[in-house]
Amino acid sequence: MGFYNGAALPDPAGLLQGSGKRMRHVKLKLNEDIDEDALSTLIADAYADVRRRMTQSSTA
């Protein structure tokens, strides 16, 4: 699961992987547990970040 501006997201659970300037990802593997709460928080934070950026660009 990719997060375009993932490098700027808080990730206390350490789910995000990658070393690009902006992009980070979470690898989801069949039959492997993942911290669902942490992933949900990442998704919500990424969504809020996109909304904030869209609002800023539309008012500029």
C-alpha positions in Angstrom: 0.0 0.0 0.0 1.6 3.2 -1.1 1.7 6.6 0.6 2.8 9.3 -1.8 3.8 11.7 0.9 4.5 9.0 3.5 7.9 10.4 4.5 6.1 13.3 6.2 3.6 11.0 8.1 4.1 10.1 11.7 4.8 6.3 12.0 5.3 5.3 15.7 4.6 1.7 14.9 7.3 1.6 12.2 5.0 0.2 9.4 6.3 2.5 6.6 9.1 1.3 4.4 11.2 2.9 1.8 13.9 5.6 1.5 12.6 7.8 -1.2 12.3 11.6 -0.8 8.5 11.4 -0.4 7.1 7.9 -1.1 6.7 5.2 1.6 4.8 2.0 1.5 3.5 -0.7 3.8 3.9 -4.3 2.6 0.8 -6.4 3.2 1.4 -10.1 3.1 -1.2 -12.9 3.1 -1.4 -14.7 6.4 0.8 -12.2 8.1 -0.5 -10.1 11.0 -0.3 -6.3 10.8 -1.1 -3.7 13.4 -4.6 -2.7 12.1 -5.0 0.3 14.4 -1.6 1.7 13.3 -2.4 1.1 9.6 -5.8 2.8 10.0 -4.2 5.7 11.6 -1.7 6.0 8.7 -4.5 5.9 6.2 -6.4 8.6 8.1 -3.3 10.8 8.5 -2.5 10.4 4.8 -6.1 11.3 3.9 -6.0 14.4 6.2 -2.7 15.4 4.6 -4.2 15.2 1.1 -7.3 17.2 2.1 -5.1 19.9 3.8 -2.9 20.2 0.6 -6.0 20.4 -1.6 -7.5 23.1 0.5 -4.2 25.1 0.6 -3.8 24.8 -3.2 -7.4 25.9 -3.9 -7.1 29.0 -1.7 -3.7 30.0 -3.1 
